[in-house]
């Protein structure tokens, strides 16, 4: 009876935010609807490390 009760009363899974732009989307989405980023990939901002010199 516990399994049936959990299935009938389960809550929707929370939305996940895009690692690139931060727009929330359903967890089953593979691509962000706002920026097109692949939600399975981590995003690393190349400009966030201000320690490096610009390339000339």
C-alpha positions as CSV (number, residue, x, y, z in Angstrom):
1,X,0.0,0.0,0.0
2,X,3.0,2.3,0.6
3,X,4.1,2.2,-3.0
4,X,0.7,3.0,-4.3
5,X,0.4,5.9,-1.9
6,X,3.7,7.3,-3.0
7,X,2.9,7.0,-6.7
8,X,-0.5,8.7,-6.2
9,X,0.8,11.5,-4.1
10,X,4.2,12.2,-5.5
11,X,5.3,15.8,-6.1
12,X,6.6,17.1,-9.3
13,X,10.4,17.3,-9.4
14,X,11.8,20.8,-9.0
15,X,13.0,22.7,-12.0
16,X,16.7,23.0,-12.6
17,X,18.5,26.2,-13.6
18,X,20.6,26.4,-16.7
19,X,24.3,26.4,-15.7
20,X,25.0,29.0,-18.4
21,X,22.2,31.6,-18.1
22,X,20.3,30.6,-15.0
23,X,16.8,30.3,-16.5
24,X,14.8,27.5,-14.8
25,X,13.7,24.6,-16.9
26,X,12.1,21.1,-16.3
27,X,14.7,18.5,-15.3
28,X,13.9,16.3,-18.3
29,X,14.9,19.1,-20.8
30,X,18.2,18.4,-22.5
31,X,18.6,21.9,-24.0
32,X,17.9,25.3,-22.4
33,X,15.0,27.0,-24.1
34,X,16.5,30.5,-23.4
35,X,20.2,30.1,-24.6
36,X,20.4,26.7,-26.2
37,X,23.0,25.3,-23.8
38,X,23.1,21.5,-23.4
39,X,21.8,21.1,-19.9
40,X,23.9,17.9,-19.4
41,X,27.1,20.0,-19.7
42,X,28.7,22.0,-17.0
43,X,29.4,25.7,-17.8
44,X,32.7,27.3,-17.0
45,X,33.0,31.0,-17.6
46,X,36.4,31.7,-19.2
47,X,36.2,35.3,-18.1
48,X,35.5,34.5,-14.4
49,X,39.2,34.1,-13.6
50,X,40.5,37.7,-13.8
51,X,44.0,36.5,-12.9
52,X,45.1,35.9,-16.4
53,X,46.5,38.5,-18.8
54,X,44.7,39.2,-22.1
55,X,46.3,37.5,-25.2
56,X,47.9,40.0,-27.6
